[in-house]
Amino acid sequence: MTDPSQRLQAFVKLGDFFRAYCDKTDEISSLSDRSGSIFSQFDDVVERAGHSNGWFTRENVLLAIRAYADLLTEPQLNKWLAQYQPVSDPRTVAIIMAGNIPLVGFHDFMSVLISGNRVIVKLSSSDSLLLPFIARQLAQTIPAMSSDIVFTEGQLKTFDAVIATGSTNTARYFEYYFREKPHIIRKNRTSIALLTGDESLATLTALGPDIFTFFGLGCRNVSKLFVPTNYDFGLLFDAVRPYEHLLVHSKYANNYDYNKAVYLMSNFPFLDNGFMVLKEDTGYGSPIATVFYEYYDSNAMMRERLESDREHLQCIVAEKPILDSIPFGSSQHPGLSDYADGVDTMAFLQKLSL
């Protein structure tokens, strides 16, 4: 079994590599010297990931890498892990990953390994290139870790627990298929923003990344707005104008054109600023380039609504605190303890060996 402190150091060095790659510096020259042209190799992987999945632009992949570069430091990892004990009896944990945004399953992957367990990964075909390269980087730092990391394309076999992420429909299958194993099954979730009408232009500008980062494809992306009756959307449209450039991306532009055409042909009323559609709708999961909105009458009504629908929501973004809301502009900056669906992955992993 690899020593827990060694595993922690492997992820610290991975953070060093991420930062050096993003900054194009030589701050980890020893890793570069040992691995050859490591930045060029990763460049190739990032480029191929974009060819494989058109949503994985270089900018978006770098955003995902930069997010972990900022988190994988020794102080932050130690602070995160301080509340947990390393496992004494390592187990094999299968992870079925989503592929909606780059490295979306990395936190689960890291949690399994840094807790002292072994991992079997079934990658999404939409994101099958980045994580294997990263796993090789970890194994270069701690060679013994290579035997604790397995990637498979076939049926999962010989595992003790499972973490599976998919749609609400596939979650039903997962829950049945893995019913006899300890498991975390994640379903569709999305995020909302609660507006009061008193927000400044600066505050609404901060909402832009919450909506548009990763083209809005992540569960932490705001896909619905709750607004007071008679809300004026003019200031919001002004605030998000910097994201008009998304139309340069053909897949985004095609979704914008398609959804707008569907609403026109269906005689659905909507608002349009030339690159984003706002549609009044009681649902939560809006299509790409569309944001749903719904009116509310009182804060008490909103609190009751959000409490009743909490299992559908990943983040609640609001200027004034309500439930466990977060500030505007912060949905795409989760910490190590901001677990998907609010389920403490590390606590789950720790219980496996009890």
C-alpha positions in Angstrom: 0.0 0.0 0.0 1.4 3.4 -0.9 2.0 5.7 2.0 -0.8 8.4 2.3 1.8 11.2 2.5 3.3 10.0 -0.7 -0.1 10.1 -2.5 -0.6 13.6 -1.2 2.8 14.7 -2.5 1.9 13.1 -5.9 -1.1 15.4 -6.2 0.9 18.4 -5.0 3.4 17.7 -7.8 0.5 17.4 -10.2 -0.7 20.8 -9.1 2.9 22.1 -9.8 2.7 20.6 -13.3 -0.8 22.1 -13.9 0.5 25.5 -12.9 3.6 25.3 -15.0 1.6 24.1 -18.0 -0.9 26.9 -17.7 1.8 29.5 -17.2 4.4 28.0 -19.6 7.1 28.3 -17.0 10.0 26.0 -15.9 9.1 25.9 -12.3 9.1 22.1 -12.3 12.1 21.6 -14.5 13.0 18.3 -12.8 9.7 16.8 -14.0 10.2 18.2 -17.5 13.7 16.8 -17.7 12.7 13.4 -16.6 9.6 13.2 -18.9 11.1 14.7 -22.0 8.9 17.3 -23.8 6.1 17.0 -21.2 4.4 20.2 -22.1 4.4 19.3 -25.8 2.9 15.9 -24.9 0.1 17.5 -22.9 -0.5 20.0 -25.6 -1.1 17.1 -28.0 -3.5 15.5 -25.6 -5.4 18.8 -25.1 -5.6 19.3 -28.9 -6.8 15.7 -29.5 -9.4 16.1 -26.7 -10.8 19.1 -28.6 -10.9 17.1 -31.8 -12.7 14.3 -30.1 -15.2 16.6 -28.3 -16.0 19.9 -30.0 -17.1 21.5 -26.7 -13.6 20.9 -25.2 -12.0 24.0 -26.6 -8.4 24.7 -25.5 -9.8 27.6 -23.4 -12.2 25.4 -21.6 -9.7 22.6 -21.0 -7.3 25.2 -19.6 -10.0 26.6 -17.3 -10.5 23.1 -15.8 -6.8 22.6 -15.4 -6.3 26.0 -13.9 -9.1 25.3 -11.4 -7.2 22.3 -10.1 -3.8 24.1 -10.3 -5.2 26.5 -7.7 -6.5 23.7 -5.5 -3.7 21.2 -5.6 -1.3 22.8 -3.1 0.0 21.2 0.0 -1.7 23.7 2.4 -5.1 23.3 0.7 -4.9 19.5 0.4 -3.8 19.2 4.1 -6.7 21.4 5.2 -9.1 19.3 3.2 -7.8 15.9 4.4 -7.4 17.0 8.1 -11.0 15.9 8.9 -10.5 12.4 7.5 -8.4 9.4 8.4 -6.5 7.4 5.8 -8.0 4.0 5.2 -6.4 1.0 6.8 -8.0 -1.6 4.5 -7.8 -0.3 0.9 -10.8 -1.1 -1.3 -11.3 -1.0 -5.1 -13.7 1.7 -6.1 -15.2 1.9 -9.6 -16.0 5.3 -11.1 -18.3 5.8 -14.0 -17.6 9.3 -15.2 -19.6 11.8 -17.1 -18.1 13.8 -19.9 -20.0 17.1 -20.1 -17.1 19.3 -19.2 -13.3 18.7 -19.1 -12.1 16.6 -16.1 -15.6 16.6 -14.6 -14.7 13.3 -12.8 -11.3 14.3 -11.6 -12.4 15.1 -8.0 -13.8 11.6 -7.5 -10.7 10.1 -9.0 -8.5 12.1 -6.7 -10.6 11.4 -3.7 -10.4 7.6 -4.2 -6.6 7.6 -4.6 -5.7 10.2 -2.0 -7.9 8.4 0.6 -5.7 5.3 0.1 -8.0 3.2 -2.1 -7.6 1.7 -5.6 -9.6 2.9 -8.6 -11.1 1.4 -11.7 -12.3 4.2 -14.1 -14.8 3.8 -16.9 -14.4 7.0 -18.9 -17.0 8.8 -20.9 -16.3 8.7 -24.6 -16.7 12.5 -24.5 -13.7 12.9 -22.2 -11.4 9.9 -22.6 -8.0 11.4 -23.2 -7.1 13.9 -20.4 -7.4 11.8 -17.3 -5.2 8.8 -18.5 -2.4 11.3 -19.3 -2.8 12.8 -15.8 -2.7 9.3 -14.3 0.6 8.7 -16.0 1.9 11.9 -14.4 0.9 10.7 -11.0 2.6 7.3 -11.6 5.8 9.0 -12.7 5.9 10.7 -9.3 4.9 7.6 -7.3 5.5 4.5 -9.5 3.7 2.3 -7.0 0.4 4.1 -7.8 0.3 2.7 -11.3 -1.0 -0.6 -10.0 -3.8 1.2 -8.1 -5.2 2.9 -11.3 -7.0 0.9 -13.9 -8.9 2.3 -16.9 -11.5 0.0 -18.6 -13.8 0.1 -21.5 -15.6 -3.1 -20.8 -17.9 -4.3 -18.1 -16.8 -3.4 -14.5 -15.6 -6.4 -12.5 -14.1 -7.0 -9.1 -14.8 -3.8 -7.3 -16.0 -3.1 -3.8 -18.0 0.2 -4.3 -19.0 2.5 -7.1 -19.4 6.2 -7.8 -21.5 6.7 -10.9 -22.6 9.9 -12.6 -25.2 10.1 -15.3 -28.6 11.4 -16.3 -31.7 10.9 -14.2 -32.7 8.0 -16.5 -29.3 6.2 -16.3 -29.3 6.8 -12.5 -32.2 4.4 -12.2 -30.3 1.8 -14.1 -27.2 2.4 -11.9 -29.2 2.2 -8.7 -30.6 -1.2 -9.7 -27.4 -2.6 -11.2 -25.3 -1.6 -8.2 -27.9 -2.1 -5.5 -25.7 -4.7 -3.7 -22.6 -2.5 -3.6 -22.0 0.6 -1.5 -22.5 3.4 -4.0 -22.9 7.1 -4.8 -25.3 7.6 -7.7 -25.5 11.1 -9.1 -28.4 12.4 -11.2 -29.0 15.5 -13.3 -28.6 18.7 -11.3 -28.4 22.3 -12.4 -27.9 25.6 -10.7 -30.1 28.7 -10.4 -29.7 32.4 -9.6 -32.0 34.4 -7.5 -32.3 38.1 -8.6 -34.0 40.8 -6.6 -34.0 43.6 -9.2 -31.6 45.7 -7.1 -28.4 44.2 -8.5 -25.8 46.5 -9.9 -24.2 46.2 -13.3 -21.1 44.9 -11.6 -23.0 42.2 -9.8 -24.8 41.0 -12.9 -21.6 41.0 -14.8 -20.2 38.6 -12.2 -23.2 36.3 -13.0 -21.8 35.9 -16.6 -19.3 33.2 -15.8 -21.9 31.4 -13.7 -24.0 31.1 -16.8 -21.6 30.8 -19.7 -18.4 29.1 -18.5 -18.0 25.7 -20.3 -20.8 26.9 -22.6 -23.3 26.3 -19.8 -22.8 22.5 -19.9 -21.9 21.9 -16.2 -24.1 21.2 -13.3 -22.7 24.3 -11.6 -23.8 26.5 -14.5 -26.8 28.7 -13.8 -29.5 27.6 -16.2 -32.4 29.3 -14.6 -33.2 32.7 -13.1 -35.8 33.5 -10.5 -36.8 37.1 -10.9 -39.4 39.4 -9.2 -42.6 40.2 -11.0 -42.1 42.8 -13.7 -38.3 42.4 -13.7 -36.5 44.4 -16.4 -33.9 42.2 -18.2 -32.3 45.1 -19.9 -29.4 45.5 -17.4 -28.8 41.8 -17.4 -28.5 41.7 -21.2 -26.0 44.6 -21.0 -24.0 42.7 -18.3 -23.6 39.5 -20.3 -22.7 41.2 -23.6 -19.0 40.2 -23.3 -20.1 36.6 -24.0 -21.4 37.4 -27.4 -18.2 35.9 -28.8 -19.5 32.4 -28.0 -21.3 32.6 -31.3 -17.9 32.2 -33.0 -18.1 28.6 -31.8 -20.2 26.7 -34.3 -21.7 24.2 -31.9 -22.9 27.0 -29.6 -24.2 29.0 -32.6 -26.0 26.0 -34.0 -27.7 25.4 -30.7 -28.7 29.0 -30.3 -30.2 29.1 -33.9 -32.0 25.7 -33.4 -33.6 26.5 -30.0 -34.6 30.0 -31.2 -36.2 28.5 -34.3 -38.1 25.9 -32.2 -39.5 28.6 -29.9 -40.5 30.7 -32.9 -42.3 27.8 -34.7 -44.0 26.8 -31.4 -45.1 30.4 -30.8 -43.4 30.4 -27.4 -42.7 33.9 -26.1 -39.1 34.6 -25.3 -36.5 37.3 -25.0 -33.4 37.4 -27.2 -30.2 39.4 -27.1 -28.6 37.9 -30.2 -26.6 35.1 -28.6 -28.8 34.0 -25.6 -32.5 33.2 -25.3 -34.4 33.8 -22.1 -37.6 31.7 -21.9 -40.2 31.7 -19.1 -40.3 28.1 -17.9 -41.0 26.2 -14.7 -38.2 23.7 -15.5 -34.6 23.8 -14.4 -32.5 22.3 -17.1 -32.5 24.7 -20.0 -31.0 23.9 -23.5 -27.6 25.3 -24.6 -27.7 29.0 -25.3 -31.0 29.3 -23.4 -31.7 30.3 -19.9 -35.1 29.7 -18.3 -36.6 32.2 -15.9 -39.6 32.3 -13.5 -41.2 35.0 -11.6 -41.6 35.0 -7.8 -43.6 37.0 -5.4 -41.8 36.9 -2.1 -38.7 35.6 -0.4 -40.7 33.3 1.7 -42.1 31.7 -1.4 -38.6 31.3 -2.9 -37.3 29.7 0.3 -40.1 27.2 0.3 -39.6 26.5 -3.4 -35.9 26.0 -3.2 -36.1 23.8 -0.1 -38.7 21.5 -1.9 -36.6 21.3 -5.0 -33.1 21.1 -3.3 -32.4 17.6 -4.8 -32.5 19.1 -8.3 -30.1 21.9 -7.5 -26.3 22.0 -7.4 -25.8 25.7 -6.6 -28.0 28.5 -5.5 -26.4 31.8 -6.6 -27.7 34.9 -4.8 -26.5 38.3 -3.6 -28.4 38.0 -0.3 -27.9 34.7 1.5 -30.7 32.2 1.2 -30.4 28.6 2.3 -26.8 27.6 1.4 -26.4 30.1 -1.5 -23.1 31.3 -2.9 -22.2 34.8 -4.2 -22.5 35.8 -7.8 -19.5 34.8 -9.9 -18.4 31.9 -7.6 -20.3 28.8 -9.0 -17.3 27.8 -11.2 -14.8 28.0 -8.3 -15.7 25.1 -6.0 -13.4 24.2 -3.1 -12.1 20.7 -2.4 -14.9 20.2 0.1 -17.7 21.3 -2.3 -18.9 17.8 -3.1 -21.2 17.1 -6.0 -24.8 16.7 -4.9 -23.7 17.6 -1.4 -22.5 14.0 -0.7 -19.3 13.8 1.2 -17.2 11.5 -1.1 -14.3 11.2 1.3 -16.6 10.2 4.2 -18.2 7.6 2.0 -14.8 6.2 1.0 -13.6 6.2 4.6 -16.6 4.0 5.7 -15.7 1.3 3.2 -12.9 0.0 5.3 -14.8 0.1 8.6 
